[in-house]
Amino acid sequence: MEKPKKLRVALLSSPGPGHLIPVIELGKCLVADHDFEATVFVLPLQASRAEAEIIKSAMTPKLLDIVELPAPDLSAAGLSPDAAVVTRLVIMMREARPAFRSALEGMEARPDVLIVDMFGVEYLCIGDELGIPKYVFVPSNAWFLALLIYSPALDKEVKGEYVDRTEPLEIPGCKPLRPEDVVDSMLDRSDQQYHEYVQWAGGIPTGDGILLNVWEDLQAETLAALRNEEFLGRVVNGPVYTAGPLTRLVRPAGLGKELLEWLDKQPSESVMFVSFGSGGTMSAEQQVELAWGLELSQQRFIWVLRQPTVKALDGSFFDVGKGDAGNEVLSFLPSGFTAHTRGIGFILPSWASQVEILILDKFRFLANCHRLSPTQHGNGSGA
């Protein structure tokens, strides 16, 4: 008897470990648990060691195919060198559409389903062209999705800057949001990032459904609001599926020998992990203050250290994993810091596999202080 044909799914990931890891894990889940054939299309950050390691690890065992799309030419896009992360992500994805369409045409068999991550909403029209169902995968939580899809309505309802309001922002069926808790993209309504954010947010509900990296019991009230036509259901315009938790299995052996040897010498639950997300960073002044605090506390620590920035807190997003030279990064620390913390602290330049480190029993708590942002939401991502 002939075996039934397997459904083929094409998944698209935008740049960044926090997007790539959940998309790959979703693809693995569709293969292992639902008998799909999966191809993940990746628009990687150039020269990113972090993403290269993620792609390599995803191929062992080989459950799915991964196709790396060529980096788009942004020279004609008029993109400012100082453009914010969301602006750059949206424009990069916009300019990569021809490459994705060409890659789809090159597949041996046309996909039966298209799933794009949340920065790929402008690709949903390709699903319409192919006559196949298309879905948006939001690798974050229900609260973030509620704010995201309601942002175009808030844009029309609210006058002036959100952070200048004294009253909470009302989102139907959800707890009111304090103005100071809006995502980074909503902080300055005159910035191009805000206008790209509102346009992008408006595209999230235009697929045939939304996949969320949560499970039903985690945020039941918000999920109910997203599905209720009296609240956010009228905005979503389709089903919301819970696909989580999607987490990446890791192998501690992937950590460096020197780090493992240092951790072996530390008592259980004694080490503080200091990280600011996949692309978070600090100003030079903040970095010096943090260094002094660690030195004076004599607290054991691992610090994922990057060069300071004068831009936004997510200013290292497009440089994550590109391997800052250790000596160059250390030059931004106060004089004598490395000598005074020798034996109690360990510095990892640029990037670290957060999950591989934190599954060990050496850590008392995690210090990941990056402000809530659309680009910081993936489970099991790097640091």
Salt bridges, closest charged atoms under 4 A:
GLU25 OE2 - LYS28 NZ 3.53
ASP35 OD1 - LYS6 NZ 3.34
GLU37 OE1 - ARG8 NH1 3.13
GLU53 OE2 - ARG49 NH1 3.05
ASP65 OD1 - LYS62 NZ 2.50
ASP82 OD1 - LYS311 NZ 3.54
GLU122 OE2 - ARG94 NH2 2.95
GLU122 OE1 - ARG97 NH1 3.87
ASP128 OD1 - LYS134 NZ 2.68
GLU129 OE2 - ARG101 NH2 3.08
ASP155 OD1 - ARG189 NH2 3.07
GLU180 OE2 - ARG178 NH1 3.51
ASP181 OD2 - ARG178 NE 2.80
ASP184 OD1 - ARG371 NE 2.71
GLU196 OE1 - ARG94 NH2 2.94
ASP208 OD1 - LYS134 NZ 3.65
GLU216 OE2 - ARG227 NH2 2.84
GLU295 OE2 - HIS340 ND1 2.72
